[in-house]
Amino acid sequence: MNLTVIGAGYVGLVTGTCFAEMGNKVYCVDVDEDKINNLKKGIIPIYEPHLATMVIDNQAKNNLFFTTDLKEALDNTNIIFIAVGTPQNAGGSVNLSFVYDVAKQIAGIISKDSLIVTKSTVPVGTGFEIKKIINENKINDVNIEIASNPEFLKEGVAIEDCMRPDRVIIGTEDEKSAEILKELYRPFVSNHDRFIFMDVKSAEMTKYVANAMLATKISFMNEIANICECTGANIQSVRLGIGSDKRIGYKFIYAGCGYGGSCFPKDIKGLINTSVEKGYIPKILSMVDEVNEVQKMVIIDKITSKFGNDLSNLTFAVWGLSFKPQTDDVRNAPSITIIGELLKRGTKIRAYDPKAIESFKREIDDENITFTKSKYDALDDADALILITEWKEFRSLDLDELSKRLNQKIIFDGRNIYSKRIEEEGFELFQIGC
């Protein structure tokens, strides 16, 4: 099939590349000329395992094209995916200006009957608004159908999620559109039928609800971890106890220093805002968001409990800046809050992350932060280690190296990845809910 993906951001780039990998001809369109020129050279704007190789290979096969010319793309395709950003407005609502701008651009160009598929995460009803905008502004007599096909890509394993999805949700108005998308996705689900068909509005809602449910599990476990600390229970034992219940399972029940990223925080607030606009106050979702923001301060509370409120003469080593492993994304990352709070208290920071240093510098670039080339270099002359992101390379500790480099044998483990046995080697270990 020939298709256009509008938006060469995280979702659009991964989705378009995976479609090309299956032999489709894909035009990936973006207004950012520098980004498009770099992509043509195989320079990828994000870190995602295996993505760069696939982009280069599929360009060589003439399956994947990058362009700023929307007309060129639409003249050669009749399946159009909208995958532009939907950032959060100041009040928590979803900014749909990019989506609607694209709809107007499509209307002024489109010259053949086409299926418009919304891949961006959008509030319920957006698909119909896109169709209305195109129909009211189109200059040619063409028929437009719409569909919602939400993405469920986890950063760090997005290629795997796209190539082997656990479900493909298709929200459509008509059978023909459903059959077109089913045929497009057939190679991805050849071993097992994973299609779920529904109406457009339900598909749009499903994306929000999926992220809201996962965020709720995380905030719930973080709250339970705080209760465990008050009562003397151990959250690690509790997690094993409840995770063994098949109704609950082990995924997303790890206590930590809060969730981040571009999806969970934005989508929770977006769903809250949509509910309020319709006259319903979502109490649980509001608390999920509140608990998560408070949780990012738990590490700071532990640090001040240990060292006191005056931290001006201290230096802290920080391991991990991205909001999760296997990505360079620092949007809404706990590291932003934790390091920001430490800097306010006059500390110096020595930070290391395998992939996210440059991304972090765009958020906070302070003279009191030193970025190092290795995890152990970050420890030099630091008074304590703070683990924020659980990259695999942080899981096994060389305690001799820590002992030599740290001024004090103190670790604040924000992801509970270390064993209490290291306390037998003279380390003080502060964890969450343990």
C-alpha positions as CSV (number, residue, x, y, z in Angstrom):
1,M,0.0,0.0,0.0
2,N,1.0,3.6,-0.4
3,L,0.5,5.9,2.6
4,T,1.4,9.2,4.1
5,V,2.4,9.7,7.7
6,I,2.1,13.4,8.7
7,G,4.5,14.1,11.6
8,A,8.0,12.8,11.9
9,G,8.0,12.8,15.7
10,Y,8.2,9.8,17.9
11,V,4.9,8.1,16.9
12,G,5.0,9.1,13.2
13,L,8.6,8.1,12.7
14,V,8.3,4.7,14.4
15,T,5.0,3.9,12.7
16,G,6.0,5.0,9.3
17,T,9.3,3.1,9.5
18,C,7.5,-0.1,10.6
19,F,4.9,0.2,7.8
20,A,7.8,0.6,5.3
21,E,9.6,-2.4,6.8
22,M,6.5,-4.5,5.8
23,G,7.0,-3.5,2.1
24,N,4.6,-0.5,2.0
25,K,5.6,2.8,0.3
26,V,5.6,5.4,3.0
27,Y,5.9,9.2,2.7
28,C,6.8,10.7,6.1
29,V,6.0,14.4,6.1
30,D,7.2,17.1,8.6
31,V,7.4,20.9,8.5
32,D,10.9,20.8,10.2
33,E,13.3,21.0,7.2
34,D,16.4,20.3,9.4
35,K,14.7,17.2,10.8
36,I,13.7,15.9,7.3
37,N,17.2,16.6,5.9
38,N,18.8,14.8,8.8
39,L,16.4,11.8,8.4
40,K,17.3,11.6,4.7
41,K,20.9,11.2,5.9
42,G,20.0,8.6,8.5
43,I,20.4,11.0,11.4
44,I,17.6,10.1,13.9
45,P,16.3,12.9,16.2
46,I,15.4,10.4,19.0
47,Y,17.1,7.4,20.6
48,E,15.0,4.3,20.1
49,P,16.7,0.9,19.7
50,H,16.9,-0.5,16.1
51,L,15.1,2.5,14.6
52,A,18.1,4.1,12.9
53,T,19.0,0.8,11.1
54,M,15.5,0.4,9.9
55,V,15.2,4.0,8.6
56,I,18.4,3.7,6.6
57,D,17.5,0.3,5.2
58,N,14.1,1.3,4.1
59,Q,15.3,4.4,2.4
60,A,17.7,2.3,0.5
61,K,14.9,0.0,-0.6
62,N,12.8,3.1,-1.7
63,N,10.1,2.1,0.8
64,L,10.5,5.2,3.0
65,F,10.6,8.8,1.9
66,F,11.0,11.9,4.0
67,T,9.7,15.2,2.7
68,T,8.3,18.6,3.7
69,D,6.1,18.7,0.6
70,L,2.6,17.5,1.7
71,K,1.3,17.7,-1.8
72,E,4.0,15.3,-3.1
73,A,2.9,12.8,-0.5
74,L,-0.8,13.1,-1.0
75,D,-0.6,12.9,-4.8
76,N,0.9,9.5,-4.4
77,T,-1.2,8.1,-1.5
78,N,-4.8,7.7,-0.4
79,I,-4.3,6.5,3.2
80,I,-3.2,9.4,5.4
81,F,-2.1,9.0,9.0
82,I,-2.1,12.1,11.2
83,A,0.7,11.7,13.9
84,V,1.5,15.3,14.8
85,G,2.0,16.5,18.4
86,T,-0.9,17.2,20.8
87,P,0.9,19.1,23.6
88,Q,-0.7,20.2,26.8
89,N,-2.1,23.7,27.3
90,A,-1.3,25.6,30.5
91,G,-4.7,24.6,32.0
92,G,-4.3,20.9,31.3
93,S,-6.4,20.8,28.1
94,V,-5.1,19.3,24.9
95,N,-3.7,21.6,22.3
96,L,-5.2,20.5,18.9
97,S,-3.9,23.3,16.8
98,F,-1.4,21.1,15.0
99,V,-4.0,18.5,14.2
100,Y,-6.5,21.1,12.9
101,D,-3.8,22.9,10.9
102,V,-3.0,19.6,9.2
103,A,-6.7,19.0,8.4
104,K,-6.9,22.4,6.7
105,Q,-3.7,21.8,4.7
106,I,-5.1,18.4,3.6
107,A,-8.3,20.1,2.5
108,G,-6.4,22.5,0.3
109,I,-4.4,19.7,-1.5
110,I,-6.3,16.4,-1.5
111,S,-7.3,15.3,-5.0
112,K,-8.5,11.8,-4.6
113,D,-10.9,9.8,-2.3
114,S,-8.9,9.1,0.9
115,L,-9.0,7.6,4.3
116,I,-7.8,9.9,7.1
117,V,-6.5,8.0,10.1
118,T,-5.8,9.7,13.4
119,K,-2.8,8.3,15.1
120,S,-2.2,11.2,17.5
121,T,-3.7,11.0,21.0
122,V,-6.7,13.2,20.8
123,P,-9.9,13.9,22.9
124,V,-13.1,12.1,22.1
125,G,-14.8,13.7,19.0
126,T,-11.6,15.0,17.4
127,G,-11.9,12.6,14.4
128,F,-15.3,14.0,13.4
129,E,-14.0,17.5,13.8
130,I,-11.1,16.7,11.4
131,K,-13.6,15.3,8.9
132,K,-15.8,18.5,9.2
133,I,-12.8,20.8,8.7
134,I,-11.7,18.9,5.6
135,N,-15.2,18.7,4.1
136,E,-15.8,22.4,4.7
137,N,-12.5,23.5,3.2
138,K,-11.7,21.0,0.4
139,I,-11.2,22.4,-3.0
140,N,-11.8,19.2,-4.9
141,D,-14.8,16.9,-5.0
142,V,-13.4,14.0,-3.1
143,N,-14.8,11.6,-0.6
144,I,-13.2,11.6,2.9
145,E,-13.6,8.8,5.4
146,I,-12.1,8.8,8.9
147,A,-10.7,6.3,11.4
148,S,-9.1,6.3,14.8
149,N,-6.1,4.0,15.2
150,P,-4.4,4.8,18.5
151,E,-0.8,3.9,19.2
152,F,0.4,1.9,22.1
153,L,4.1,2.3,21.8
154,K,6.4,2.1,24.8
155,E,9.5,4.2,24.5
156,G,12.5,1.9,24.5
157,V,10.6,-1.0,22.9
158,A,8.6,0.9,20.4
159,I,9.8,-1.1,17.4
160,E,8.8,-4.3,19.1
161,D,5.4,-2.9,20.1
162,C,4.8,-1.8,16.5
163,M,6.0,-4.9,14.8
164,R,4.3,-7.3,17.2
165,P,1.3,-5.4,18.7
166,D,-0.7,-7.1,21.4
167,R,-3.8,-5.4,19.9
168,V,-4.7,-3.2,16.9
169,I,-7.6,-1.0,17.7
170,I,-9.5,0.4,14.7
171,G,-12.3,2.9,15.2
172,T,-14.2,3.4,12.0
173,E,-17.6,4.6,10.6
174,D,-17.7,2.1,7.7
175,E,-16.8,-1.5,6.8
176,K,-14.6,-0.5,3.8
177,S,-12.3,1.6,6.0
178,A,-12.0,-1.2,8.5
179,E,-11.0,-3.6,5.8
180,I,-8.4,-1.3,4.4
181,L,-6.7,-0.9,7.8
182,K,-7.1,-4.6,8.5
183,E,-5.2,-5.4,5.3
184,L,-2.5,-2.8,6.2
185,Y,-1.9,-4.3,9.6
186,R,-2.3,-8.0,8.5
187,P,1.5,-8.6,8.3
188,F,1.9,-7.4,11.9
189,V,-0.6,-9.9,13.3
190,S,-0.2,-12.9,11.0
191,N,0.2,-15.4,13.8
192,H,-2.8,-14.3,15.8
193,D,-5.8,-12.1,15.1
194,R,-5.4,-9.1,17.4
195,F,-7.9,-6.7,15.8
196,I,-10.5,-4.9,17.9
197,F,-13.0,-2.9,15.9
198,M,-15.2,-0.2,17.5
199,D,-16.6,3.2,16.8
200,V,-14.4,6.2,16.3
201,K,-15.1,7.9,19.7
202,S,-14.6,4.7,21.6
203,A,-11.2,4.2,20.0
204,E,-10.2,7.7,20.9
205,M,-11.3,7.1,24.5
206,T,-9.5,3.7,24.7
207,K,-6.1,5.3,24.3
208,Y,-6.7,7.7,27.2
209,V,-8.1,5.0,29.4
210,A,-5.2,2.6,28.8
211,N,-2.7,5.2,29.9
212,A,-4.9,6.4,32.8
213,M,-5.2,2.8,34.1
214,L,-1.4,2.2,34.0
215,A,-0.7,5.6,35.6
216,T,-3.3,4.7,38.3
217,K,-1.5,1.4,39.1
218,I,1.8,3.3,39.5
219,S,0.4,6.0,41.7
220,F,-1.5,3.4,43.8
221,M,1.7,1.4,44.4
222,N,3.6,4.5,45.3
223,E,0.9,5.5,47.8
224,I,1.0,2.0,49.3
225,A,4.8,2.2,49.5
226,N,4.5,5.4,51.6
227,I,2.0,3.6,53.9
228,C,4.5,0.7,54.1
229,E,7.2,3.1,55.4
230,C,4.8,4.4,58.0
231,T,3.9,0.9,59.2
232,G,7.1,-1.0,58.9
233,A,5.9,-3.2,56.1
234,N,8.1,-3.8,53.0
235,I,6.7,-2.8,49.6
236,Q,8.9,-5.3,47.8
237,S,7.3,-8.2,49.7
238,V,3.8,-6.7,49.3
239,R,4.4,-6.4,45.5
240,L,5.2,-10.1,45.3
241,G,2.2,-10.9,47.4
242,I,-0.3,-9.1,45.3
243,G,1.4,-9.6,41.9
244,S,1.0,-13.4,42.3
245,D,-2.8,-12.8,42.1
246,K,-3.6,-13.4,38.4
247,R,-6.2,-10.7,38.5
248,I,-3.6,-8.1,39.4
249,G,-0.3,-9.3,37.8
250,Y,3.2,-7.9,38.2
251,K,3.3,-5.2,35.6
252,F,3.3,-1.6,36.6
253,I,3.2,-2.3,40.3
254,Y,6.7,-1.2,41.1
255,A,7.1,1.6,43.7
256,G,9.4,4.4,42.7
257,C,10.0,8.2,42.5
258,G,7.1,8.8,40.1
259,Y,6.2,8.4,36.5
260,G,7.1,10.8,33.7
261,G,7.3,10.9,29.9
262,S,5.2,12.6,27.3
263,C,2.1,10.3,27.6
264,F,1.0,9.5,31.2
265,P,1.1,13.0,32.7
266,K,-0.4,14.7,29.6
267,D,-3.1,12.1,29.0
268,I,-4.2,12.0,32.6
269,K,-4.6,15.8,32.6
270,G,-6.2,15.6,29.2
271,L,-8.8,13.1,30.3
272,I,-9.5,15.1,33.5
273,N,-10.0,18.2,31.4
274,T,-12.3,16.5,29.0
275,S,-14.4,15.2,31.9
276,V,-14.6,18.6,33.5
277,E,-15.7,20.1,30.2
278,K,-18.6,17.7,30.1
279,G,-19.6,18.5,33.7
280,Y,-18.1,15.5,35.5
281,I,-15.4,15.7,38.2
282,P,-13.1,12.7,38.0
283,K,-11.9,12.2,41.6
284,I,-9.7,9.2,41.1
285,L,-7.8,10.6,38.1
286,S,-7.2,13.8,39.9
287,M,-5.7,12.0,42.8
288,V,-3.5,9.8,40.5
289,D,-2.0,13.0,39.1
290,E,-1.6,14.6,42.6
291,V,0.0,11.5,44.1
292,N,2.5,11.3,41.2
293,E,3.6,14.9,41.7
294,V,4.1,14.4,45.4
295,Q,6.0,11.2,44.8
296,K,8.7,13.0,42.9
297,M,9.6,14.8,46.2
298,V,10.0,11.6,48.2
299,I,13.7,11.3,47.4
300,I,14.2,15.0,48.4
301,D,12.5,14.3,51.7
302,K,14.8,11.4,52.4
303,I,17.8,13.4,51.5
304,T,16.8,16.3,53.9
305,S,16.0,13.8,56.6
306,K,19.5,12.4,56.3
307,F,21.5,15.6,55.8
308,G,19.2,18.3,57.1
309,N,17.7,21.2,55.2
310,D,21.0,23.0,54.5
311,L,22.5,21.1,51.5
312,S,24.7,23.9,50.3
313,N,28.0,22.2,51.0
314,L,27.1,18.9,49.4
315,T,27.6,17.2,46.1
316,F,25.3,14.5,44.8
317,A,26.0,11.9,42.1
318,V,22.9,11.2,40.0
319,W,22.5,8.0,37.9
320,G,19.7,8.3,35.3
321,L,18.1,11.3,33.7
322,S,15.5,9.9,31.3
323,F,12.0,9.2,32.5
324,K,12.6,5.5,31.9
325,P,15.4,3.2,30.5
326,Q,16.0,2.8,26.8
327,T,15.1,6.3,25.8
328,D,16.6,9.8,25.8
329,D,13.2,11.4,26.7
330,V,13.3,13.6,29.8
331,R,9.8,15.1,29.4
332,N,8.2,15.3,32.9
333,A,11.0,13.0,34.2
334,P,11.4,12.8,38.0
335,S,15.1,13.8,37.4
336,I,13.9,17.3,36.4
337,T,12.0,17.7,39.7
338,I,14.7,16.1,41.9
339,I,17.7,17.8,40.5
340,G,15.8,21.1,40.3
341,E,15.0,20.9,44.0
342,L,18.6,20.0,44.9
343,L,19.9,23.0,42.9
344,K,17.5,25.3,44.8
345,R,19.1,24.1,48.0
346,G,22.6,25.0,46.8
347,T,24.0,21.6,46.0
348,K,26.3,20.6,43.2
349,I,25.3,17.7,40.9
350,R,27.4,15.2,39.0
351,A,25.1,13.4,36.6
352,Y,25.4,10.5,34.2
353,D,22.9,8.9,31.8
354,P,23.7,6.6,28.8
355,K,21.5,8.5,26.3
356,A,19.7,11.5,27.9
357,I,22.4,14.0,28.8
358,E,21.8,16.3,25.8
359,S,18.0,16.1,26.2
360,F,18.4,17.0,29.9
361,K,20.6,20.0,29.1
362,R,17.8,21.4,27.0
363,E,15.7,21.4,30.2
364,I,18.2,22.3,32.8
365,D,21.7,23.6,32.0
366,D,23.1,24.9,35.2
367,E,26.7,25.7,36.0
368,N,26.4,23.6,39.2
369,I,25.7,20.4,37.2
370,T,28.7,18.4,35.8
371,F,27.8,15.8,33.2
372,T,30.2,12.8,33.2
373,K,31.1,10.2,30.6
374,S,30.7,7.2,32.9
375,K,28.6,6.2,35.9
376,Y,31.6,5.9,38.2
377,D,33.1,9.2,37.2
378,A,29.9,10.8,38.5
379,L,30.8,9.5,42.0
380,D,34.0,11.5,42.4
381,D,33.8,13.7,45.5
382,A,30.1,13.2,45.8
383,D,28.5,12.8,49.2
384,A,25.9,10.3,48.1
385,L,24.5,8.5,45.0
386,I,21.0,9.0,43.8
387,L,19.6,6.4,41.5
388,I,16.7,7.9,39.5
389,T,16.4,5.8,36.3
390,E,16.9,2.0,36.4
391,W,19.1,1.5,33.3
392,K,20.5,-2.0,33.2
393,E,24.1,-0.8,33.6
394,F,23.2,0.5,37.0
395,R,21.8,-2.7,38.4
396,S,25.1,-4.4,39.4
397,L,27.3,-2.3,41.7
398,D,31.1,-2.4,42.1
399,L,31.0,-1.6,45.8
400,D,34.8,-1.2,46.0
401,E,34.6,1.5,43.3
402,L,31.8,3.2,45.2
403,S,33.7,3.0,48.4
404,K,36.8,4.6,46.8
405,R,35.0,7.4,45.0
406,L,32.1,8.5,47.2
407,N,32.8,10.7,50.2
408,Q,30.2,8.9,52.1
409,K,28.8,5.4,51.5
410,I,25.2,6.5,51.0
411,I,22.8,5.5,48.3
412,F,19.3,6.8,47.6
413,D,17.7,4.2,45.5
414,G,14.7,5.8,43.7
415,R,13.7,2.5,41.9
416,N,14.3,-0.1,44.6
417,I,16.7,-2.1,42.4
418,Y,19.4,-2.7,45.1
419,S,19.5,-5.5,47.6
420,K,19.6,-4.6,51.3
421,R,22.7,-6.9,51.5
422,I,24.9,-3.9,50.5
423,E,24.2,-2.5,54.0
424,E,26.4,-5.4,55.2
425,E,29.3,-3.7,53.4
426,G,28.8,-0.5,55.4
427,F,26.5,1.3,53.0
428,E,23.5,3.3,54.0
429,L,20.7,2.4,51.6
430,F,17.5,4.5,51.4
431,Q,14.7,3.1,49.3
432,I,11.0,3.7,48.8
433,G,8.6,1.7,51.0
434,C,11.3,-0.6,52.3
